[in-house]
Amino acid sequence: MIAVRLMIVALLIAVGALGLAWLFTGNRKYLGYIGRVLRFALVVGVIAALLYVVERLVLR
């Protein structure tokens, strides 16, 4: 569970850093990077949730 929390903190730091980079430079490529990071995090989260559900069903 601590690994999940650490990944969430890393995600927030990455999005915050990219957001600040966009604010300071005005370069829209950083917004694209934020979108990619969030999409990747969503996919990984869904896969982790599905693995958790499968594990709970198998170990019953």
N, C-alpha and C positions, 0 to 999 in steps of 0.2 A: 504494500500500500504506500510505503514511503517513496518507492520509485515513481509511482503515478503522480504523487504530489511534487516531486522534484521535476518531472517532465512538464507539469502545468506551470511551475515557476519559470522554467526555461522558456516555455512558450510565451509567457507574459513578458519576460525580459526581451525576447527577440522581437515581439510585436511592438513593444515600447521603444526599443532602439530604432527599429525601422520607421516608426511613426515620427520620432524626433529627427531622424535623418531627412525624412520628407519635409518636415516643418522648416528645418534649417536650410535645405538646399532648394526646395521647390521642385525637385526632380520626381516625376510621376512614376519612375521605375520602381521606387521604393513601395508605392502603393500596390504595384503588381506583386512584389515580393511578399508583402503582408498577405495578399490573397492566396498566394501559393502556400505560405506557411500555415494559414488557417485551414485551407483545404486538406493539406497533408495531415494536420492534427485531427481534423474531423474523420478522415478515413481511418487513421490509426485508432482513434477512439471507438469507432464503430466496430472495427475488427477485434479490439480488446474486449468490448462488451459482448460480442458474439462468442468469443472464446470462453469468456466467463460463464455465459449461459450454457454452452455445451458442456463445460466442465461440471457445472452443477447438475445437469441432467444425467451425465454419465456416472457420477459418483453417488447418486441416490441409492 
